[in-house]
Amino acid sequence: MADFGDSGLDAFRAEARDWLEANFPASLRKDLAALEAMVMSPEPPKGDFALWKERMGAKGWGVPTWPAQYGGGGLSREQARVLQQEMAAIGAVNPIVGMGVSMFGPTLLEYGTEAQKQKYIPDIVHGRIRWCQGFSEPGAGSDLASLQTRAEDKGDHFLVNGQKIWTSGAQWADMIFCLVRTDTTKKHEGISFVVFSMRQPGVEARPIRLIAGNSPFCETFITDVKVPKDDLIGPLNGGWSVAKRLLQHERSGMDGARRGPAQKVILGQVAKRYVGEDDQGRLADPDLRTRIVMNEMDQAALQATVRRAAQEAKGNSGPSATTSIMKNANMKIAQDRAELTLEFMGHQGLGWEGQDFAAAELSAVRGWLSGKAGSIYGGSNEVQNNIISKRILGLPDLTQSR
Ligand SMILES: Cc1cc2nc3c(=O)[nH]c(=O)nc-3n(C[C@H](O)[C@H](O)[C@H](O)COP(=O)(O)OP(=O)(O)OC[C@H]3O[C@@H](n4cnc5c(N)ncnc54)[C@H](O)[C@@H]3O)c2cc1C
């Protein structure tokens, strides 16, 4: 990667455009929704999508700002923004995604040893392995530090026993980053952060079926699993700080900055098909029209705020407690949007299956149901409000939750 310096953004834009033109397969440019579905699919990549993933992995542009020494793009934030713009211009989507990229990788870059970074970061950069998050337990959700999964010191390794729950993607994951108890006499200071393979005897992931019909997460049972001490991330009994940092990275991915296919739909236009137009070509129902416009304005305001917060942080400090504000705002906007969609679809928005309903109608009701989880995962709305009051507003600390 050439060094363009801060003044070389135009040169970088030209390089990015040329590279994308040469490397983003033409067959993937036809259908953005299909490409986004391939990115999110748990199935192994195939055909031109596999080629695209391989090329982006080799270039390091799936994680553009990560250090080049581990295979990352080594780009500045400004260059990464230019890359994003150029990708959007030709309908390209980043194929390197998942918890390795959004949560574990950035945390490991901060807390890992050199050997751990060398061992794990390159596979994340290439999107070769899938990670899952073993934090929550049946008795430890919001009060995460109550976790009981035990890691006993056996000399050169820990022996881990316990149960995790709500482990997203555990049934497809190769590796887990996991919080374990290494000292039973202390609460927060008795927690350590370890990683281990999901593909070994003693690890069992049982999918849980959601009300929306799919099974995105699992109960994960861990029985006599040996974890080499080399795979302890951060200090022994110092895992709570590592976990809190990881949760900030997790929430920063829920801030609404990246609009998925559902957010790109112009609600007002879809609503006209169901509600009709008035004589000025506007949505016929003025009250619904007002609420849709307010929702779209909230979404635009949130995106502007997220961009401003990123600029004010000058890219130096990474995510902070403000991610809790963005997460709550984004989830509220998304849930309101799902409500509005069902409202204007009327009976057509209540179908579960069958030929009387269009695909968008069937996915509207499933989206409405699964969207309820947005104010729970990554820490519930109430827990984010506690963080905002404690860490941003400086109110008295009355809770010990995540
Ligand atoms: C779709 C989905 C995916 C998930 N994926 C993962 C994953 O991959 N890995 C993982 O480890 N976990 C995952 N989770 C778990 C998630 O982090 C927890 O569900 C969440 O932290 C809440 O914990 P809980 O379910 O035990 O609820 P509880 O902690 O029992 O909370 C119940 C209710 O009490 C409220 N409450 C609790 N404490 C307080 C407080 N101090 N102040 C005010 N209100 C409070 C909560 O807001 C909530 O409304 C996922 C959850 C969902 C829904």
The ligand as a MOL file (V3000), in Angstrom:
LIG
                    3D

  0  0  0     0  0            999 V3000
M  V30 BEGIN CTAB
M  V30 COUNTS 53 58 0 0 0
M  V30 BEGIN ATOM
M  V30 1 C -30.9950 -11.5920 19.7880 0
M  V30 2 C -30.0660 -11.6750 20.9570 0
M  V30 3 C -28.7480 -12.0260 20.7330 0
M  V30 4 C -27.8700 -12.1460 21.8110 0
M  V30 5 N -26.5820 -12.5580 21.5580 0
M  V30 6 C -25.7460 -12.7530 22.5990 0
M  V30 7 C -24.4450 -13.2930 22.3690 0
M  V30 8 O -24.0450 -13.5790 21.2380 0
M  V30 9 N -23.6560 -13.5220 23.4420 0
M  V30 10 C -24.0340 -13.2200 24.7210 0
M  V30 11 O -23.2500 -13.4220 25.6190 0
M  V30 12 N -25.2610 -12.7000 24.9670 0
M  V30 13 C -26.1320 -12.4720 23.9290 0
M  V30 14 N -27.3960 -11.9760 24.1750 0
M  V30 15 C -27.8110 -11.7650 25.5570 0
M  V30 16 C -28.0200 -10.3270 25.9500 0
M  V30 17 O -26.8040 -9.6600 26.1130 0
M  V30 18 C -28.8500 -10.3560 27.2440 0
M  V30 19 O -30.1280 -10.8760 26.9100 0
M  V30 20 C -28.9990 -8.9950 27.8600 0
M  V30 21 O -27.7860 -8.5500 28.3720 0
M  V30 22 C -30.0660 -8.9870 28.9820 0
M  V30 23 O -29.8210 -10.0060 29.8890 0
M  V30 24 P -30.9940 -11.0170 30.3020 0
M  V30 25 O -31.6110 -11.5450 29.0640 0
M  V30 26 O -30.4210 -11.9920 31.2790 0
M  V30 27 O -32.0950 -10.1110 31.0130 0
M  V30 28 P -32.0780 -9.5720 32.5450 0
M  V30 29 O -30.7050 -9.1040 32.8950 0
M  V30 30 O -32.6830 -10.6500 33.3750 0
M  V30 31 O -33.0410 -8.3500 32.4360 0
M  V30 32 C -34.4660 -8.4740 32.4840 0
M  V30 33 C -35.0580 -7.0800 32.4830 0
M  V30 34 O -34.6430 -6.3620 33.6530 0
M  V30 35 C -34.0420 -5.1170 33.3000 0
M  V30 36 N -32.9090 -4.8300 34.1760 0
M  V30 37 C -31.9560 -5.7040 34.5800 0
M  V30 38 N -31.0430 -5.0790 35.3540 0
M  V30 39 C -31.4300 -3.7830 35.4240 0
M  V30 40 C -30.9000 -2.6370 36.0830 0
M  V30 41 N -29.7680 -2.7010 36.8100 0
M  V30 42 N -31.5360 -1.4560 35.9330 0
M  V30 43 C -32.6780 -1.3760 35.1910 0
M  V30 44 N -33.2460 -2.4400 34.5580 0
M  V30 45 C -32.6190 -3.6210 34.6710 0
M  V30 46 C -33.5460 -5.3160 31.8670 0
M  V30 47 O -33.4640 -4.0890 31.1940 0
M  V30 48 C -34.6180 -6.2210 31.2920 0
M  V30 49 O -35.6950 -5.4520 30.8490 0
M  V30 50 C -28.3010 -11.8490 23.1240 0
M  V30 51 C -29.6300 -11.4660 23.3480 0
M  V30 52 C -30.5150 -11.3780 22.2810 0
M  V30 53 C -31.9260 -10.9850 22.5460 0
M  V30 END ATOM
M  V30 BEGIN BOND
M  V30 1 1 1 2
M  V30 2 1 2 3
M  V30 3 2 2 52
M  V30 4 2 3 4
M  V30 5 1 4 5
M  V30 6 1 4 50
M  V30 7 2 5 6
M  V30 8 1 6 7
M  V30 9 1 6 13
M  V30 10 2 7 8
M  V30 11 1 7 9
M  V30 12 1 9 10
M  V30 13 2 10 11
M  V30 14 1 10 12
M  V30 15 2 12 13
M  V30 16 1 13 14
M  V30 17 1 14 15
M  V30 18 1 14 50
M  V30 19 1 15 16
M  V30 20 1 16 17
M  V30 21 1 16 18
M  V30 22 1 18 19
M  V30 23 1 18 20
M  V30 24 1 20 21
M  V30 25 1 20 22
M  V30 26 1 22 23
M  V30 27 1 23 24
M  V30 28 2 24 25
M  V30 29 1 24 26
M  V30 30 1 24 27
M  V30 31 1 27 28
M  V30 32 2 28 29
M  V30 33 1 28 30
M  V30 34 1 28 31
M  V30 35 1 31 32
M  V30 36 1 32 33
M  V30 37 1 33 34
M  V30 38 1 33 48
M  V30 39 1 34 35
M  V30 40 1 35 36
M  V30 41 1 35 46
M  V30 42 1 36 37
M  V30 43 1 36 45
M  V30 44 2 37 38
M  V30 45 1 38 39
M  V30 46 1 39 40
M  V30 47 2 39 45
M  V30 48 1 40 41
M  V30 49 2 40 42
M  V30 50 1 42 43
M  V30 51 2 43 44
M  V30 52 1 44 45
M  V30 53 1 46 47
M  V30 54 1 46 48
M  V30 55 1 48 49
M  V30 56 2 50 51
M  V30 57 1 51 52
M  V30 58 1 52 53
M  V30 END BOND
M  V30 END CTAB
M  END
